[in-house]
Amino acid sequence: MEKKPVKIVETVLRDGHQSIAATRMRITDMLPVLEKIDAAGYYAIEAWGGATFDSCLRFLNEDPWERLRTLKKHLKTPIQMLLRGQNVLGYNNYADDVVTEFVKRSVDNGVSIIRIFDALNDTRNLETAMRATKAAGGHAQGCIVYTISPYHKEENFVQLGKELVQMGADSICIKDMAGLMRPYAAEKLVKALKAELDVPIDLHTHFTSGMGDMTLLKAIEAGCDIVDTALSPFATSTSQPCTESLVATLEGTPYDTGIALPKLHELADHFKAVKASLTKDFDLHTNIPIDPKVLTFQIPGGMLSNLINQMKQMGIGDKYEQLLEEMPRVRAELGYPPLVTPTSQIVGSMAVMNVALGKRYSMIPREVKDLARGKYGRTPGPIDPEVLKLAVGNLPIITHRPADDIPPQLESLKAKLAEAGYPNADIDDVLTYASFPEVALNFFKNNR
């Protein structure tokens, strides 16, 4: 059998601590080992995007752009980030000029690979970010957001992969955010994609259901080129499979990663201490158990804990089982969106309201109305006609690319920042303000 070394994306600096330690890792926790991470032999290091941007500003009093520049100074290994397509790092669509500028500044400040996804797999919401990544000289990785429903079949995912490559994707990521992908399903999908596409395939899964290792192994045997893993202190449970275990598994096989285990053990020792200090300093619950029930109710781990807290605050903590039954029902009625930010929050809040009020859809949040109208893009399946009538009424349905309705925003954002007392804000600060306005102003008050 010919040698086919597998490439590893290390997620400890982003998704690892986002999944297990509420995204609280500080740059000071990373600095002592950046050179060692760089020398380990990874394909890329996922270190930016996702919730890190928000968390830096909101909880850590850190400038996310400054963090990126610092990482770049110490790393020659490509830095990878996660971008929510037209949503950038927020929860709503932005104008094309904001998306384009954000991508350009990310690459200018040190990002090499941008993983671009849309919660609904609507490729119209990826166009601008993909184009901007290519123009900035970055590697554009297009995402297939993986979920299970009557509208998500293997042929749909392969078709989506083809569209992404036509749009200029340099590689494809199968993004399984809730750990729903079963090992043999991974094998089949990877084989199907490899038969049709000439770009590298990357698999990103979570360990939530307890199948992550097996899923990666079957995908690798099927020809998957790149996999995402996390160093052991920030691996498994709701995070990625463990880096050291996978490297050991593949050692001496045609898939050998070429990464030396002693180097990883040394890094793991450092992050074990980091995890202990984060747990103590931020009073975090970091021992999250795996939960194979996710295969039935499909709710990503981080979202479950939020929903439980929300219900306790509303005084309906005892209705948790009802919520677990209501979630899939609401998801089906809203056209089977994959449960990833922001659609997971939209479906979740609607289900909580239905359970809390006892009468379904008696109160409908604005985001649910927007989803039903098409403001987030095309849903995979049709919206239930009764729910559509309740949610939308006489409002027009949006069938075009949602961002076409948003006029350029950069100049008005600069003007608003000037009004707030920052007339000479640099472009990175303008983009920070665009992403999280109130949080940014609070941060600037203490740091500018």
C-alpha positions as CSV (number, residue, x, y, z in Angstrom):
1,M,0.0,0.0,0.0
2,E,1.4,3.4,-1.0
3,K,2.4,5.9,1.8
4,K,-0.4,8.4,2.4
5,P,0.7,10.5,5.5
6,V,-2.3,12.1,7.2
7,K,-2.1,15.8,8.0
8,I,-3.2,17.1,11.4
9,V,-4.9,20.4,12.3
10,E,-4.3,21.1,16.0
11,T,-7.4,22.8,17.6
12,V,-6.1,23.3,21.2
13,L,-5.8,27.0,20.7
14,R,-9.4,27.5,19.4
15,D,-12.0,24.8,19.3
16,G,-10.3,22.7,22.0
17,H,-10.8,25.3,24.7
18,Q,-14.0,26.7,23.1
19,S,-15.6,23.3,23.6
20,I,-14.3,22.4,27.0
21,A,-13.3,25.7,28.8
22,A,-15.8,28.2,27.5
23,T,-13.2,29.8,25.2
24,R,-11.3,31.2,28.2
25,M,-7.7,30.4,27.2
26,R,-5.5,33.5,27.4
27,I,-2.6,34.5,25.1
28,T,-0.3,34.2,28.3
29,D,-1.4,30.5,28.5
30,M,-0.2,29.9,24.9
31,L,3.0,31.9,24.7
32,P,5.3,29.6,26.6
33,V,4.8,26.7,24.1
34,L,4.2,28.4,20.7
35,E,7.7,27.5,19.4
36,K,7.2,23.9,20.5
37,I,3.8,23.7,18.8
38,D,5.4,25.2,15.7
39,A,8.1,22.5,15.7
40,A,5.7,19.6,16.2
41,G,5.0,19.0,12.6
42,Y,1.3,20.0,12.3
43,Y,-0.3,20.9,8.9
44,A,-2.0,23.9,10.5
45,I,-3.0,25.3,13.9
46,E,-6.5,26.5,14.4
47,A,-6.2,29.5,16.6
48,W,-8.6,32.2,15.7
49,G,-12.3,32.9,14.8
50,G,-15.3,31.1,16.2
51,A,-16.0,32.4,19.7
52,T,-12.3,33.5,20.5
53,F,-12.9,37.0,19.1
54,D,-15.9,37.7,21.4
55,S,-14.3,36.0,24.4
56,C,-11.1,38.0,24.1
57,L,-13.0,41.3,24.3
58,R,-15.8,40.2,26.7
59,F,-13.9,38.2,29.3
60,L,-10.1,38.4,28.8
61,N,-9.6,42.1,28.1
62,E,-7.5,41.1,25.1
63,D,-7.4,42.6,21.7
64,P,-8.2,39.7,19.3
65,W,-6.2,41.3,16.5
66,E,-3.2,41.7,18.8
67,R,-3.5,38.1,19.8
68,L,-3.4,37.1,16.1
69,R,-0.3,39.2,15.4
70,T,1.4,37.7,18.5
71,L,0.7,34.2,17.4
72,K,2.0,35.0,13.9
73,K,5.3,36.2,15.3
74,H,5.9,32.8,16.9
75,L,4.4,30.4,14.3
76,K,5.6,29.5,10.9
77,T,3.0,26.7,10.7
78,P,-0.1,28.1,9.0
79,I,-2.7,29.7,11.3
80,Q,-6.3,28.6,10.5
81,M,-9.4,30.5,11.4
82,L,-13.2,29.8,11.4
83,L,-15.5,32.2,9.6
84,R,-19.3,32.1,9.5
85,G,-19.6,33.2,5.9
86,Q,-21.7,36.3,5.5
87,N,-22.2,36.3,9.4
88,V,-18.4,36.8,9.8
89,L,-18.0,36.1,13.5
90,G,-21.5,37.4,14.6
91,Y,-25.0,36.1,14.4
92,N,-26.4,38.3,11.5
93,N,-25.5,38.9,7.9
94,Y,-23.1,41.8,7.2
95,A,-22.7,43.9,4.0
96,D,-20.2,42.6,1.5
97,D,-17.8,45.5,2.2
98,V,-17.5,44.4,5.9
99,V,-17.0,40.7,5.0
100,T,-14.4,41.6,2.4
101,E,-12.4,43.9,4.7
102,F,-12.6,41.5,7.6
103,V,-11.1,38.7,5.5
104,K,-8.4,40.9,4.1
105,R,-7.4,42.1,7.6
106,S,-7.4,38.5,8.9
107,V,-4.9,37.5,6.2
108,D,-2.9,40.7,6.6
109,N,-2.6,40.0,10.3
110,G,-1.4,36.4,10.0
111,V,-4.2,34.0,9.0
112,S,-3.3,31.5,6.2
113,I,-6.3,29.2,6.0
114,I,-9.9,30.4,6.3
115,R,-12.5,27.8,7.0
116,I,-15.8,29.3,5.7
117,F,-19.2,27.8,6.6
118,D,-22.9,28.8,6.4
119,A,-25.3,27.4,9.0
120,L,-27.8,26.4,6.2
121,N,-25.2,25.3,3.6
122,D,-26.5,28.1,1.4
123,T,-23.6,28.7,-0.9
124,R,-24.9,32.2,-1.7
125,N,-23.8,33.2,1.8
126,L,-20.3,31.9,1.2
127,E,-19.6,33.7,-2.2
128,T,-18.2,37.0,-0.8
129,A,-16.0,35.4,1.9
130,M,-14.6,32.9,-0.6
131,R,-13.8,35.5,-3.2
132,A,-12.2,37.8,-0.6
133,T,-10.0,35.0,0.8
134,K,-8.7,34.2,-2.7
135,A,-8.1,37.9,-3.4
136,A,-6.2,38.3,-0.1
137,G,-3.9,35.4,-1.0
138,G,-5.4,33.0,1.7
139,H,-6.4,29.4,1.4
140,A,-10.2,29.2,1.1
141,Q,-11.6,26.1,2.8
142,G,-15.3,25.6,1.9
143,C,-17.4,23.7,4.5
144,I,-20.1,21.0,4.2
145,V,-22.0,21.4,7.5
146,Y,-22.9,17.8,8.4
147,T,-26.2,16.9,9.9
148,I,-28.9,14.2,9.7
149,S,-32.3,14.8,8.3
150,P,-34.6,13.6,5.4
151,Y,-33.0,16.5,3.4
152,H,-29.3,15.7,4.1
153,K,-28.3,12.7,2.0
154,E,-24.9,11.7,0.7
155,E,-25.7,13.0,-2.8
156,N,-26.7,16.4,-1.4
157,F,-23.3,16.7,0.4
158,V,-21.4,15.7,-2.8
159,Q,-23.3,18.2,-4.8
160,L,-22.5,20.9,-2.2
161,G,-18.8,19.9,-2.4
162,K,-18.8,20.3,-6.2
163,E,-20.4,23.8,-5.9
164,L,-17.8,24.8,-3.3
165,V,-14.9,23.7,-5.6
166,Q,-16.5,25.6,-8.5
167,M,-16.6,28.7,-6.2
168,G,-12.8,28.3,-5.8
169,A,-12.5,26.2,-2.6
170,D,-8.8,25.1,-2.2
171,S,-10.0,22.3,0.1
172,I,-13.2,21.0,1.6
173,C,-14.0,20.5,5.2
174,I,-16.7,18.1,6.4
175,K,-17.8,20.0,9.6
176,D,-19.6,17.8,12.0
177,M,-20.2,20.2,14.9
178,A,-22.4,17.9,17.0
179,G,-20.5,14.7,16.6
180,L,-23.3,13.0,14.7
181,M,-21.2,11.4,12.0
182,R,-21.0,7.6,12.4
183,P,-17.8,5.8,11.3
184,Y,-19.2,4.0,8.3
185,A,-21.1,7.1,7.1
186,A,-17.8,9.0,7.2
187,E,-16.1,6.3,5.1
188,K,-18.9,6.4,2.5
189,L,-19.0,10.2,2.3
190,V,-15.2,10.6,2.1
191,K,-15.1,8.0,-0.7
192,A,-17.9,9.7,-2.6
193,L,-16.2,13.1,-2.3
194,K,-12.8,11.8,-3.3
195,A,-14.3,10.2,-6.4
196,E,-15.7,13.5,-7.6
197,L,-13.3,16.2,-6.3
198,D,-9.6,16.9,-6.8
199,V,-9.1,19.0,-3.7
200,P,-7.9,17.8,-0.2
201,I,-10.7,16.7,2.2
202,D,-10.5,17.6,5.9
203,L,-12.8,16.1,8.5
204,H,-13.7,18.0,11.6
205,T,-15.8,16.2,14.2
206,H,-16.6,16.4,17.9
207,F,-16.4,13.6,20.4
208,T,-19.8,14.3,21.9
209,S,-21.3,11.0,21.0
210,G,-18.2,9.0,21.8
211,M,-17.5,7.9,18.2
212,G,-14.9,10.6,17.2
213,D,-11.9,8.3,17.0
214,M,-13.6,5.6,15.0
215,T,-15.1,8.2,12.7
216,L,-11.6,9.7,12.0
217,L,-10.1,6.3,11.4
218,K,-12.7,5.2,8.9
219,A,-12.4,8.5,7.1
220,I,-8.6,8.2,6.9
221,E,-8.9,4.7,5.5
222,A,-11.3,6.0,2.9
223,G,-8.7,8.6,1.8
224,C,-9.4,11.7,4.0
225,D,-6.3,13.9,3.7
226,I,-6.5,16.1,6.8
227,V,-8.2,15.6,10.2
228,D,-8.7,17.9,13.2
229,T,-7.6,16.8,16.7
230,A,-6.9,18.4,20.0
231,L,-4.1,17.8,22.6
232,S,-5.4,15.5,25.3
233,P,-6.2,18.0,28.1
234,F,-8.6,19.8,25.7
235,A,-9.8,16.7,23.7
236,T,-12.7,14.3,23.7
237,S,-16.1,15.0,25.5
238,T,-17.5,17.9,23.5
239,S,-14.2,18.7,21.8
240,Q,-12.2,16.9,19.0
241,P,-10.6,13.4,19.3
242,C,-7.2,13.3,21.0
243,T,-4.1,14.2,18.9
244,E,-1.6,11.9,20.7
245,S,-3.9,8.9,20.5
246,L,-4.5,9.3,16.7
247,V,-0.8,9.9,16.1
248,A,0.1,6.7,18.0
249,T,-2.6,4.8,16.1
250,L,-1.2,5.8,12.7
251,E,2.5,5.3,13.7
252,G,4.2,2.8,11.4
253,T,1.3,2.6,9.0
254,P,1.0,4.1,5.5
255,Y,-0.9,7.0,7.2
256,D,1.9,7.8,9.6
257,T,1.7,11.6,10.4
258,G,5.4,11.9,11.0
259,I,4.7,13.7,14.3
260,A,6.9,12.5,17.2
261,L,4.9,11.5,20.3
262,P,7.4,12.8,22.9
263,K,6.9,16.3,21.5
264,L,3.1,16.0,22.0
265,H,3.5,14.6,25.5
266,E,5.5,17.7,26.5
267,L,2.9,20.0,25.0
268,A,0.1,18.1,26.8
269,D,1.8,18.5,30.1
270,H,1.8,22.3,29.6
271,F,-1.9,22.3,28.6
272,K,-2.9,20.1,31.6
273,A,-1.6,22.9,33.9
274,V,-3.4,25.5,31.7
275,K,-6.7,23.6,32.0
276,A,-6.4,23.4,35.8
277,S,-5.7,27.2,36.0
278,L,-8.6,28.1,33.7
279,T,-11.0,25.8,35.7
280,K,-10.0,27.6,38.9
281,D,-9.6,31.2,37.6
282,F,-13.0,31.2,35.8
283,D,-14.9,28.7,38.0
284,L,-15.5,26.5,35.0
285,H,-17.1,23.0,34.8
286,T,-14.6,21.4,32.4
287,N,-15.4,17.7,33.0
288,I,-18.2,17.4,30.5
289,P,-19.3,13.8,29.9
290,I,-19.8,12.3,26.5
291,D,-23.5,11.8,25.6
292,P,-24.5,9.4,22.9
293,K,-28.1,10.7,23.2
294,V,-26.9,13.5,21.0
295,L,-27.5,11.1,18.1
296,T,-31.2,11.3,18.9
297,F,-31.8,15.0,19.8
298,Q,-28.8,16.4,17.8
299,I,-28.2,19.3,20.1
300,P,-24.5,20.3,20.3
301,G,-23.0,20.0,23.8
302,G,-22.3,23.7,24.5
303,M,-25.9,24.6,23.5
304,L,-27.4,22.0,25.9
305,S,-25.8,23.5,29.0
306,N,-27.0,26.9,27.9
307,L,-30.6,25.7,27.4
308,I,-30.6,24.0,30.8
309,N,-29.5,27.2,32.5
310,Q,-32.0,29.3,30.6
311,M,-34.8,27.0,31.6
312,K,-33.7,27.1,35.3
313,Q,-33.7,30.9,35.2
314,M,-37.3,30.8,33.8
315,G,-38.3,28.5,36.6
316,I,-39.1,25.6,34.2
317,G,-36.1,23.4,34.8
318,D,-38.4,20.5,35.4
319,K,-39.5,20.6,31.8
320,Y,-36.1,19.6,30.4
321,E,-37.4,16.2,29.0
322,Q,-40.2,18.1,27.2
323,L,-37.6,20.4,25.6
324,L,-35.7,17.4,24.3
325,E,-38.9,16.2,22.6
326,E,-39.8,19.7,21.3
327,M,-36.4,20.5,19.7
328,P,-36.6,18.0,16.9
329,R,-40.2,18.9,16.3
330,V,-39.4,22.6,15.9
331,R,-36.4,21.8,13.8
332,A,-38.5,19.8,11.3
333,E,-41.2,22.6,11.2
334,L,-38.5,25.2,10.4
335,G,-37.1,23.2,7.4
336,Y,-34.5,21.0,9.1
337,P,-31.6,23.5,9.5
338,P,-28.3,22.0,10.8
339,L,-28.0,22.9,14.5
340,V,-24.9,25.2,14.4
341,T,-24.6,28.9,15.2
342,P,-26.9,30.8,14.7
343,T,-29.6,28.4,13.7
344,S,-29.1,26.2,16.8
345,Q,-29.8,29.2,19.0
346,I,-32.9,30.1,16.9
347,V,-34.4,26.6,17.0
348,G,-33.5,26.3,20.7
349,S,-35.1,29.5,21.8
350,M,-38.3,28.7,19.9
351,A,-38.5,25.3,21.5
352,V,-37.9,26.8,25.0
353,M,-40.8,29.3,24.4
354,N,-43.1,26.6,23.2
355,V,-42.4,24.5,26.3
356,A,-42.6,27.5,28.7
357,L,-45.8,29.0,27.4
358,G,-47.6,25.7,26.9
359,K,-49.2,26.9,23.6
360,R,-46.9,26.3,20.6
361,Y,-45.9,29.4,18.6
362,S,-48.0,31.7,20.7
363,M,-45.0,34.0,20.8
364,I,-42.4,34.0,18.0
365,P,-39.0,35.6,18.4
366,R,-37.8,37.9,15.5
367,E,-35.0,35.6,14.6
368,V,-37.5,32.7,14.0
369,K,-39.6,35.0,11.7
370,D,-36.4,36.0,9.9
371,L,-35.4,32.3,9.4
372,A,-38.9,31.4,8.1
373,R,-38.8,34.4,5.7
374,G,-35.5,33.4,4.2
375,K,-33.4,36.2,5.8
376,Y,-30.7,33.7,6.7
377,G,-30.9,31.9,3.4
378,R,-32.6,28.8,2.0
379,T,-33.6,26.1,4.6
380,P,-32.8,22.5,3.5
381,G,-36.4,21.5,3.7
382,P,-39.7,23.5,3.3
383,I,-41.1,25.4,6.4
384,D,-44.3,23.9,7.8
385,P,-47.2,25.9,6.1
386,E,-49.0,26.5,9.4
387,V,-45.8,27.7,11.1
388,L,-45.0,29.9,8.1
389,K,-48.4,31.6,8.3
390,L,-48.0,32.3,12.0
391,A,-44.4,33.5,11.7
392,V,-44.5,35.5,8.5
393,G,-48.0,36.7,8.1
394,N,-48.1,39.1,5.0
395,L,-44.3,39.8,5.0
396,P,-42.6,39.1,1.7
397,I,-40.5,35.9,1.4
398,I,-36.9,36.5,0.5
399,T,-35.7,34.3,-2.4
400,H,-32.6,36.2,-3.4
401,R,-29.2,36.2,-1.6
402,P,-30.0,37.9,1.7
403,A,-26.9,40.1,1.8
404,D,-28.1,41.8,-1.4
405,D,-30.5,43.8,0.8
406,I,-27.7,45.2,2.9
407,P,-26.1,48.4,1.7
408,P,-22.4,49.0,2.4
409,Q,-21.7,49.4,6.1
410,L,-18.1,50.4,6.6
411,E,-18.4,54.1,6.3
412,S,-21.4,54.3,8.6
413,L,-19.6,52.1,11.2
414,K,-16.6,54.5,11.1
415,A,-19.0,57.5,11.6
416,K,-20.7,55.8,14.5
417,L,-17.4,55.1,16.1
418,A,-16.3,58.7,15.7
419,E,-19.6,59.7,17.4
420,A,-18.8,57.4,20.2
421,G,-15.5,59.3,20.7
422,Y,-13.1,57.3,18.5
423,P,-12.7,59.5,15.3
424,N,-9.2,58.0,14.5
425,A,-10.0,54.3,15.0
426,D,-7.9,52.0,12.8
427,I,-9.6,49.6,10.5
428,D,-9.2,46.6,12.9
429,D,-11.0,48.5,15.6
430,V,-13.8,49.4,13.1
431,L,-14.2,45.7,12.3
432,T,-14.1,44.8,16.0
433,Y,-16.9,47.3,16.5
434,A,-18.8,45.9,13.5
435,S,-18.7,42.4,15.1
436,F,-19.7,43.2,18.7
437,P,-20.7,46.9,19.1
438,E,-21.4,47.1,22.8
439,V,-18.7,44.7,23.9
440,A,-16.2,46.6,21.7
441,L,-17.0,50.0,23.1
442,N,-16.6,48.7,26.6
443,F,-13.2,47.2,25.6
444,F,-12.1,50.5,23.9
445,K,-13.1,52.5,27.1
446,N,-10.5,50.5,29.1
447,N,-7.9,50.0,26.4
448,R,-7.9,53.0,24.0
